[in-house]
Amino acid sequence: MKKLYPSAEAALEGLLHDGMMLCAGGFGLCGIPERLIDAIQASGVKELTIASNNAGIDNEGLGKLLRSRQVRKMISSYVGENKEFERQYLAGELEVEFCPQGTLAERCRAGGAGIPGFYTKTGVGTKVAEGKEVKLFDGEEYILERGIRADLAIIKGWKADEAGNLIFRKTARNFNQPMATAANICVAEVEEVVPVGSLDPDAIHLPGIYVKRMIVGAPYDKKIEFRTTRTREAA
């Protein structure tokens, strides 16, 4: 089965529809599937529910889909760097399900492993626990969290072989691996594709069985969320 497609638009053909749920990998602007996000924006699909650690920043990453009003609901952990996210949420234009970061990662991992739910102490006694089942284990309260299962996962990898076996690079691995397993179909964009057999099997982070389609998105421009500089001292 040929997995490599010529463009993001081609790789997403037939997979997008209004009201669908997506899992999106990455953290901030690191390890995000930029080309796939652009193609989703261009498609005009709307009423999306997206599980992602955050929504990027204003008009970058998933922030593009917020700006174009294609997102109905975000399931996220950290949202403090996106002013449009904040504005839409406070105005009641965007539904938000806040989820502790580790819990979000585990919900996606559980969904990928066929586990419908699990109990955790994280969030007990806070707003996170509101409306959730509470169970006692050894005299301690735990809340039930549901595994996440999406229609489509979009992820970013560093290097892949033609069979879809994939390696992430350093911190760009954040959330990409569990998101890839938590959807019916996973589409990956990578920086480089090499022949099968070129990758050390022990170095592969995501087996190709999870990757149904992929594209080469390179070259990329390095985007920085916050540029901090100091005044140059006089010589």
C-alpha positions in Angstrom: 0.0 0.0 0.0 1.5 3.3 -1.1 1.4 5.7 1.8 3.3 8.7 0.5 1.1 11.4 -1.1 2.2 14.4 -3.2 0.6 17.1 -1.1 -1.3 17.7 2.2 -4.5 18.3 0.2 -4.1 14.9 -1.6 -3.4 13.1 1.7 -6.5 14.6 3.3 -8.8 13.9 0.4 -12.0 12.1 1.4 -11.2 12.3 5.1 -12.6 15.6 6.1 -16.2 16.4 7.0 -18.1 19.0 9.1 -18.5 18.1 12.7 -15.6 15.6 12.9 -13.1 15.2 15.7 -9.4 15.5 15.3 -6.3 14.7 17.4 -3.5 17.1 16.6 0.1 16.5 17.8 2.7 18.9 18.9 3.3 21.4 21.7 2.9 25.1 21.0 4.6 25.6 17.7 7.0 22.6 18.2 6.2 19.4 16.3 3.0 20.6 14.8 1.7 19.4 11.4 1.8 22.8 9.7 1.1 21.7 6.1 -1.9 19.6 7.2 -3.3 22.4 9.3 -3.0 24.7 6.3 -4.8 22.2 4.1 -7.6 21.8 6.6 -8.0 25.6 6.7 -8.2 25.8 2.9 -10.8 23.0 2.8 -13.3 25.1 4.7 -14.4 22.2 6.9 -16.1 23.5 10.0 -17.6 22.6 13.4 -14.5 20.8 14.3 -13.7 19.3 17.7 -9.9 19.2 18.3 -8.0 17.4 21.0 -4.6 19.2 21.3 -2.4 20.3 24.1 -3.0 23.9 23.0 -4.1 25.9 20.0 -0.8 27.4 19.0 -0.6 31.2 19.0 -2.6 33.8 17.2 -2.8 32.8 13.5 -0.1 30.2 13.8 -0.6 26.4 14.1 -4.2 25.6 15.2 -4.7 29.3 15.8 -5.3 29.6 12.1 -8.4 27.4 12.4 -9.6 29.4 15.3 -9.2 32.6 13.4 -11.2 31.2 10.4 -13.9 30.0 12.8 -13.7 26.4 11.8 -13.4 25.1 15.4 -16.4 24.4 17.6 -14.7 22.8 20.6 -11.2 22.4 21.9 -10.0 19.7 24.4 -6.9 21.3 25.7 -4.5 21.7 28.6 -2.7 25.0 28.0 -4.4 27.9 26.2 -2.7 31.0 27.7 -0.7 32.1 24.6 -3.6 32.5 22.2 -5.6 35.8 22.5 -8.1 34.7 19.9 -8.7 31.5 21.8 -9.3 33.5 25.0 -11.6 36.0 23.2 -13.7 33.3 21.6 -14.0 31.3 24.9 -14.9 34.3 27.0 -17.5 35.4 24.4 -19.1 32.0 24.4 -18.2 31.4 20.8 -15.9 28.4 21.5 -16.6 25.4 23.7 -13.5 24.4 25.8 -12.9 21.2 27.8 -9.9 21.9 30.0 -7.9 18.8 30.7 -4.7 18.4 32.8 -1.7 17.9 30.5 -0.8 14.4 31.7 -4.4 13.3 31.8 -4.9 14.5 28.2 -1.8 12.5 27.0 -3.2 9.4 28.9 -6.7 9.9 27.5 -5.2 9.7 24.0 -2.9 6.8 24.9 -5.9 4.9 26.4 -8.0 5.6 23.3 -5.3 4.2 21.2 -5.0 1.1 23.4 -8.7 0.4 23.3 -9.2 1.5 26.9 -12.5 3.4 27.3 -11.7 5.0 30.6 -9.4 5.1 33.6 -9.3 6.5 37.1 -6.9 9.2 38.2 -6.3 11.4 41.3 -5.4 14.4 39.1 -8.2 17.0 39.4 -9.9 15.5 42.4 -11.6 18.3 44.4 -11.3 20.8 41.5 -13.5 21.9 38.7 -11.9 19.2 36.5 -13.8 16.7 38.6 -17.3 18.3 38.2 -19.8 15.9 36.7 -17.4 12.9 36.7 -17.7 9.6 38.5 -15.7 9.4 41.7 -14.5 6.0 43.0 -12.6 5.1 46.2 -9.4 3.1 46.0 -7.6 2.3 49.2 -9.6 5.1 50.9 -8.5 7.7 48.3 -10.8 9.4 45.7 -10.2 9.0 42.0 -12.1 10.4 39.1 -13.1 8.6 35.9 -11.6 10.0 32.7 -12.7 8.8 29.3 -10.3 7.7 26.6 -10.2 9.8 23.5 -11.0 8.4 20.1 -11.0 10.7 17.1 -11.9 10.5 13.4 -8.5 11.7 12.3 -5.1 12.3 13.7 -2.7 14.8 12.2 0.9 14.5 13.4 4.4 15.8 12.5 7.5 13.5 12.4 11.1 14.0 11.6 12.0 11.0 9.5 10.0 8.1 8.1 10.5 5.2 5.8 8.2 4.3 2.9 6.2 2.0 5.1 5.4 4.8 7.5 7.7 3.7 10.3 8.4 7.1 12.0 11.0 8.9 14.2 10.3 12.1 16.1 13.0 14.6 16.8 13.6 15.4 20.5 10.8 17.5 22.1 8.8 17.5 18.8 7.8 14.0 20.0 5.4 15.8 22.5 1.8 14.5 22.1 2.5 13.3 18.5 2.9 9.6 19.5 -0.3 9.2 21.6 -2.3 11.3 19.2 -1.3 9.1 16.3 -2.8 6.0 17.9 -6.0 7.6 19.1 -7.8 8.0 15.8 -9.3 5.9 13.1 -6.9 7.3 10.5 -3.5 9.0 11.1 -2.0 11.3 8.5 1.6 12.3 9.1 3.8 15.0 7.7 7.5 14.4 7.9 10.7 16.2 6.9 12.3 13.2 5.1 11.3 9.8 3.7 13.9 7.1 3.3 13.7 3.6 1.8 12.4 0.7 4.0 15.3 -0.8 5.9 17.2 2.4 6.3 16.0 3.0 9.9 17.3 1.2 12.9 14.2 -0.8 14.2 15.2 0.1 17.8 15.0 3.8 16.9 11.5 3.8 15.6 9.0 5.7 17.8 5.8 5.0 15.9 5.3 1.8 13.9 4.0 2.2 10.4 0.8 0.2 11.1 -0.5 3.4 12.7 0.3 5.7 9.7 -2.1 5.4 6.8 -1.0 8.4 4.7 1.9 10.8 4.8 3.5 13.7 3.1 6.9 15.4 3.0 6.4 18.9 4.3 9.9 20.3 4.2 11.4 22.8 4.0 10.1 24.5 7.2 10.7 28.0 8.7 11.6 27.9 12.4 8.9 29.8 14.2 9.5 31.1 17.7 6.6 31.7 20.1 8.4 34.3 22.3 11.6 36.1 21.1 13.4 37.4 24.1 16.4 39.6 23.6 18.6 42.0 25.6 20.0 45.4 24.7 23.5 45.0 23.3 26.1 46.5 25.6 28.3 49.2 24.2 31.8 48.1 23.4 
